[in-house]
């Protein structure tokens, strides 16, 4: 199995269900300054793209994973944000 580069940076956040608006979530994310520094360094050499407005951009990957709080039992989404990697090769049997 091939080895893949570790994430250049990783930022985690929790998205909580809004109590007043169905289907809405809110988040306040504490981002470690060290991870922001890694993100900044990564952007210097990351592949560029353009958004719909023509702004220079970089692509990020975010995974949203359903979770349940241990103490309150409240459901929320945990986010892991990192750099985009090349697709892993598929192994067909």
N, C-alpha and C positions, 0 to 999 in steps of 0.2 A: 504494500500500500504506500503510495507516495506521501512524502511529508509536505505540509503546507505551512507557509509563513504564519507566525503568530499575529494576532491583531495588532495593528499599529497603535491603537488606543481603544479603550472600551469605556463607555459611559452607560451607567444603569439608571433607570428611573421607574417609578411606580405610577400607574395611571388609575385613579380611583373613580368609581361611578359617581356621577353627579346626582345628588339626592332630589333635585328639583326638575331636571331635564332628562327625560327618558332617552337612553342611547348615547348620552354625553358622558365624557370623562374629563377629569382635571388632573393636573400634576404640578408639583413643586419639586424640582430635582436639585439635589445637592451634588454639584459636579466638582470632583477633586481638581485642584489647580494643576497637579502633575499630569492628569489626563488631558486637560486643555492644552498644556504645553506640547504633549505628544501629538495632539490633533493639529496644532499650528505647524509643527515640524513636518508632519505628514503632508499637509496641504502644499508645501513648497515644491514637492516632486510628484504629487498625485496627478493622475491623468485628468485632463480637463474635459468638460462638456458644456453645453449651453442649456439653459432652461427655456421655457416657452417665450420669455421676454427677451432672450438673447444675452442674459447675464452669464458671465463666466462662473462655472460651478464645478464641484467635485461630487462624486457619487458616494453616498453613505448607505450602509445596510442597517436596518433595524428589525429585530425580531420582537414580536409581542407574544408573550406567553401567559395564559390564564393562571392565576394563583388564588389561593384562599389564605387570608391572614390567620395565623395560628390562634391569637388571643381573641379577636373579635368575630372571626368567621366571615368577615366581609370579603367579597370577591373583588379582585382588581387585575390589571394587566401589568406584568413586569416587562420593561423594555430593555434590550441590550443593543446599543448603538456602536457600530465600529466601521472600519474601512471595508470597502467591497473587495472581494477576492475573485480570482478567476474561478469559473465553475469547476467543481471537482469532476474528474473523469468518471463516467458511468461504467459500472462493471456488470455486464449482462451474462447470465449463465444459461 
